[in-house]
Amino acid sequence: MDANANIAIVPDSSAYMMDRLAMLLAHFPSLIELRIHIVPTTTRRGIAMLPQLVSGKALLPLDTLSNLRILEMRSVPIHLTPEIVTALALGWRSLEELHIGGMCCGPRGLHFPTTLYLEDLYPLAQHCPALRSLAVPLAGVGPLAMARAVDAETKAHTCLQELDLLFGAGRMPNAKERMRLSAFVLAVFPNTIEHMQVGDIDVEKELRKFRLLEIAIAESIGFRDHIL
């Protein structure tokens, strides 16, 4: 039985995608690689149709694919939530590559449909030990990213080598978010530093700034303790 599958879908609806995935799982319950992409379509007047937003719940049936190693969905606009990411991470313990990044059109124009924040990726670090390449759209970098970074119980995921964080046009992290991002990456995905992409941000520069801040804080604490 073929362990690899490529699915082409039209820019239709979540229900359509769920039907296609259910059919796939019925015939190939032990998939190792799954690639889903949008089929470009046009109206009768030749105008390109934009893909419709697909609910992240459409992916939940895939959590039964315990042997899944690669999921590629770069062109499909999936609305991911923290709960969905956690559920999928628990089912995909053999996952090696996860690439999601399709854009859809809304009141704000083209954008990534996501409510995920950087800290919401931690379940992937917890439950997918073989993960080595990750590309995912984010809504931002919340304060819990820093909390996760300094938590003594946080365990580093050393297998991940490539990290591509997608924020979309006009929504790049501000100075505070960059600091949180640097702290989270150093603590959770330390081996991605050389192969990490966050739009036009100079990631290595931001990480150097954070390390200098860490040193300054450590030295100030040491000086205070010495005085006391």
C-alpha positions in Angstrom: 0.0 0.0 0.0 1.3 3.4 -0.9 2.4 5.3 2.2 2.5 8.7 0.4 -0.3 10.8 -0.9 -0.8 14.1 -2.8 -4.2 15.7 -2.6 -5.4 18.5 -4.8 -8.5 20.4 -3.6 -10.5 23.2 -5.1 -11.0 26.5 -3.1 -14.3 25.4 -1.8 -15.1 24.6 1.9 -14.1 22.9 5.1 -16.8 20.2 4.6 -15.4 19.3 1.2 -11.9 19.0 2.6 -13.1 16.8 5.5 -14.9 14.5 3.0 -11.7 14.2 1.0 -9.6 13.4 4.1 -12.1 10.9 5.4 -12.0 9.1 2.1 -8.2 9.1 2.1 -8.0 7.7 5.6 -10.4 4.9 4.8 -8.1 3.7 2.0 -4.7 4.7 3.5 -4.8 4.5 7.3 -1.0 4.2 7.6 0.1 7.3 5.6 3.7 8.5 6.2 3.7 11.5 3.9 0.7 13.7 3.0 0.8 16.8 0.8 -2.3 18.9 0.2 -2.4 21.8 -2.3 -4.9 24.1 -3.8 -5.9 23.7 -7.5 -6.0 27.2 -9.1 -9.4 27.9 -10.5 -11.1 30.8 -12.3 -14.6 32.1 -12.9 -16.3 32.0 -16.3 -14.8 35.4 -16.9 -11.3 34.2 -16.2 -11.0 35.8 -12.8 -8.9 33.8 -10.4 -10.8 32.4 -7.4 -9.2 32.8 -4.0 -9.2 29.8 -1.7 -11.8 29.7 1.0 -10.9 29.5 4.6 -10.7 25.9 5.9 -11.4 25.2 9.6 -8.6 23.6 11.4 -11.1 21.0 12.6 -10.9 19.5 9.2 -7.5 18.2 10.2 -8.5 16.5 13.4 -9.3 13.1 11.7 -5.6 13.0 10.8 -4.6 12.6 14.4 -5.0 8.9 13.9 -2.0 8.9 11.5 0.5 7.8 14.1 3.1 7.0 11.4 2.8 10.4 9.7 6.2 12.0 9.1 5.5 14.8 6.6 2.5 17.1 6.3 2.8 19.8 3.6 0.0 22.3 3.2 1.7 25.6 2.2 -1.1 26.8 -0.1 -4.1 25.8 2.0 -5.5 28.6 4.3 -6.1 26.6 7.5 -7.5 28.3 10.6 -5.4 26.8 13.4 -6.1 27.2 17.1 -4.0 26.1 20.1 -6.4 23.3 20.9 -6.1 21.8 17.4 -2.3 22.0 17.5 -2.2 20.2 20.8 -4.6 17.5 19.6 -2.6 16.9 16.4 0.7 17.0 18.2 -0.5 14.2 20.6 -1.3 12.0 17.6 1.8 12.8 15.4 4.7 11.5 17.6 6.6 10.5 14.4 6.2 13.8 12.7 9.4 15.2 11.0 8.1 18.0 8.8 5.1 20.3 9.2 4.6 23.1 6.7 1.4 25.2 6.8 1.0 28.6 5.4 -1.8 29.3 3.0 -3.3 32.8 2.9 -6.9 33.8 2.4 -8.7 37.1 1.6 -10.7 39.0 4.2 -11.5 42.5 5.3 -7.8 43.1 5.9 -6.9 41.8 2.5 -4.6 38.8 2.1 -3.7 37.4 5.5 -2.8 34.2 7.3 -5.9 32.8 9.1 -4.6 31.9 12.5 -5.1 32.6 16.2 -1.9 30.8 17.1 0.8 32.6 19.1 4.4 31.5 19.4 3.9 29.9 22.8 1.2 27.7 21.3 3.8 25.8 19.4 5.2 24.2 22.6 3.0 21.1 22.4 4.9 20.3 19.2 8.1 20.5 21.1 6.7 18.3 23.9 5.1 15.5 21.8 6.9 15.4 18.4 10.5 14.5 19.3 11.5 13.8 15.6 10.3 17.2 14.3 13.1 18.8 12.3 11.3 21.3 10.0 8.4 23.6 11.0 6.7 26.4 9.0 3.5 27.8 10.5 1.6 31.1 10.5 1.3 33.1 13.7 -0.9 35.9 15.0 1.8 37.2 17.3 4.2 36.5 20.2 2.3 36.7 23.5 3.7 37.2 27.0 3.4 33.5 27.7 6.3 33.0 25.3 8.6 34.6 27.8 7.0 32.8 30.7 7.6 29.5 28.9 11.2 30.5 28.2 12.1 31.1 31.8 10.1 28.2 33.2 12.5 25.7 34.8 10.4 22.8 33.6 10.7 23.8 29.9 12.6 21.2 27.9 14.5 22.1 24.8 13.6 20.4 21.5 17.0 19.8 20.0 15.9 18.0 16.9 14.2 20.9 15.1 16.7 22.5 12.7 14.5 24.7 10.5 11.9 27.2 11.8 9.9 29.5 9.5 7.5 31.8 11.3 4.9 33.5 9.1 3.3 36.7 10.3 2.1 38.2 7.0 2.5 41.6 5.5 2.2 44.5 7.9 2.2 42.2 11.0 5.8 41.8 12.0 6.7 41.5 15.7 7.4 44.7 17.6 10.4 45.2 19.8 8.7 43.6 22.8 7.6 40.6 20.8 11.1 40.2 19.3 12.5 39.9 22.8 9.9 37.3 23.7 10.6 35.5 20.4 14.3 35.4 21.1 13.8 34.0 24.6 11.4 31.3 23.5 13.5 30.1 20.6 16.7 29.9 22.7 14.9 27.9 25.4 12.6 25.7 23.2 14.2 25.4 19.7 17.9 26.3 20.3 19.2 24.5 17.2 17.0 26.5 14.7 19.0 29.7 15.1 21.1 29.3 12.0 18.1 28.3 9.8 15.3 30.4 11.2 13.2 32.8 9.2 10.9 35.5 10.5 10.1 37.7 7.5 12.7 40.4 7.2 13.8 40.3 10.8 17.5 39.8 11.4 17.0 36.9 13.8 20.6 36.5 14.7 20.9 40.2 15.7 17.8 39.9 17.9 19.2 36.8 19.6 22.5 38.5 20.2 20.7 41.4 21.8 18.8 39.1 24.1 21.9 37.2 25.1 23.6 40.5 26.0 20.5 41.4 28.1 20.8 38.0 29.9 24.4 38.7 30.7 23.7 42.2 31.9 20.9 40.9 34.2 23.1 38.1 35.5 25.9 40.5 36.3 23.6 42.9 38.0 22.2 40.1 40.2 25.7 39.0 41.0 26.7 42.6 41.9 23.6 43.0 44.1 24.3 39.7 46.0 27.9 40.8 46.5 26.9 44.1 48.0 24.3 42.4 50.3 
